[in-house]
Amino acid sequence: MKIEKNKVVAVGYELTVDGQSVDKSREGEPLEYIQGTHMMIPGFEAGLEGKQEGEKVEFDVNPAEGYGEYIEKHKFDIPKSSFVVDGVLREELLVPGTVVPMFNSEGQVVQGTVAGVGEETVTMDFNHPLAGKTLHFAVEVVSVRDATEKELREGLHGEFLPPPEDECGCGCGHHHHHHGEHCHHHEGEECCHGEHKHDGCCHHEEKEASE
């Protein structure tokens, strides 16, 4: 069976960027997604279109088909007070490289990476960590099958369903990082109140955003 729209695809993969391995599937735990439903970045789906179970393939994905170009204006300073939760400054978050979920001025949750820490401000980068990068995937197609009507309606794990009313947007209460457009969730991470304005720096599946 060939990979095409509305097929459930299971793959083992390794993602390398600039010659460095940045993500890979675990042995015996392939990544599953539904082809043609924007669960994955466009270049990943394009690289696998038409492939069959058992095939191994390697391909590159340019920024336009991956996580977009790096946009300098999406990196800027915000007050340290944005990291106060329940009256306490979350010092443990103020470490360069830490990914922090934050509310923007529209009440949406966006993921930012701490790029630098000053005395009164924190430099946050709201570009996707892989923005501007060419992605190299080595993929083995483990299985291909038809998606059920329920899976097409709800997603493989309910990802097409609306979030519960007590959850906000793209992940309040969770720390997400994306590679290849699937998410890892670290429960219990609260959203900080950035109250900043920026356009288009949160890469969601609709665009599209990780492992």
Long-range contacts (C-beta under 8 A, 24 or more apart in sequence): 1-52, 1-53, 1-144, 1-145, 1-146, 2-50, 2-51, 2-52, 2-144, 3-35, 3-48, 3-49, 3-50, 3-51, 3-52, 3-141, 3-144, 4-35, 4-36, 4-49, 4-50, 5-35, 5-36, 5-37, 6-34, 6-35, 6-36, 6-37, 6-146, 6-147, 6-152, 7-34, 7-35, 7-36, 7-144, 7-145, 7-146, 7-147, 8-32, 8-33, 8-34, 8-35, 8-143, 8-144, 8-145, 8-146, 8-147, 8-151, 8-156, 9-33, 9-34, 9-35, 9-48, 9-141, 9-143, 9-144, 10-141, 10-142, 10-143, 10-144, 11-48, 11-139, 11-140, 11-141, 11-142, 12-139, 12-140, 12-142, 13-137, 13-138, 13-139, 13-140, 13-180, 14-137, 14-138, 15-135, 15-136, 15-137, 15-179, 15-180, 15-211, 16-135, 16-136, 16-138, 17-130, 17-133, 17-134, 17-135, 17-136, 18-133, 22-130, 22-179, 23-179, 23-180, 23-210, 23-211, 24-211, 25-211, 30-142, 30-143, 31-180, 31-182, 31-211, 32-156, 33-156, 33-181, 33-182, 34-147, 34-151, 34-152, 34-155, 34-156, 37-152, 37-155, 37-160, 38-205, 38-206, 38-207, 38-208, 39-155, 39-159, 39-181, 39-182, 39-205, 40-180, 40-181, 40-182, 40-208, 41-65, 41-66, 41-67, 41-135, 41-180, 41-181, 41-208, 41-209, 42-66, 42-208, 43-135, 44-137, 44-180, 44-181, 47-137, 47-139, 48-139, 48-141, 51-141, 52-141, 52-144, 53-141, 53-142, 53-143, 53-144, 54-140, 54-141, 55-140, 55-141, 56-138, 56-139, 56-140, 56-141, 57-138, 57-139, 57-141, 58-136, 58-137, 58-138, 58-139, 59-136, 59-137, 59-139, 60-134, 60-135, 60-136, 60-137, 61-134, 61-135, 61-136, 61-137, 62-134, 63-131, 63-132, 63-133, 63-134, 66-130, 66-133, 66-134, 66-135, 67-128, 67-129, 67-130, 67-131, 67-132, 67-133, 67-135, 67-178, 67-203, 67-209, 68-127, 68-128, 68-131, 68-132, 68-203, 68-207, 69-131, 69-132, 70-127, 70-131, 70-132, 71-127, 71-131, 71-200, 71-201, 73-198, 74-125, 74-126, 74-127, 74-198, 74-201, 75-115, 75-123, 75-124, 75-125, 75-126, 75-127, 76-123, 76-124, 76-196, 76-198, 77-118, 77-121, 77-122, 77-123, 77-124, 78-121, 78-122, 78-124, 78-194, 78-195, 78-196, 79-120, 79-121, 79-122, 80-120, 80-121, 80-122, 82-122, 82-192, 82-193, 82-194, 82-195, 82-196, 83-122, 83-192, 84-192, 85-190, 85-192, 90-192, 93-192, 94-122, 99-129, 99-175, 99-176, 99-177, 100-124, 100-175, 100-192, 101-171, 101-172, 101-174, 101-175, 101-176, 101-189, 101-190, 101-191, 101-192, 102-191, 102-192, 102-193, 102-194, 102-196, 103-168, 103-172, 103-191, 103-192, 103-193, 103-194, 103-195, 104-194, 104-195, 104-196, 104-197, 104-198, 105-195, 105-196, 105-197, 107-168, 107-169, 108-168, 108-169, 108-170, 108-202, 109-168, 109-169, 109-170, 109-171, 109-172, 109-191, 109-202, 110-170, 110-194, 110-198, 110-201, 110-202, 111-176, 111-177, 111-202, 112-194, 124-194, 124-196, 126-198, 126-201, 126-202, 127-201, 128-178, 128-203, 128-209, 129-177, 130-179, 130-210, 131-203, 137-180, 159-205, 170-202, 170-204, 177-210, 178-203, 178-209, 178-210, 179-210, 179-211, 180-210, 180-211, 181-205, 181-208, 181-209, 181-210, 182-210, 182-211, 183-210, 184-211
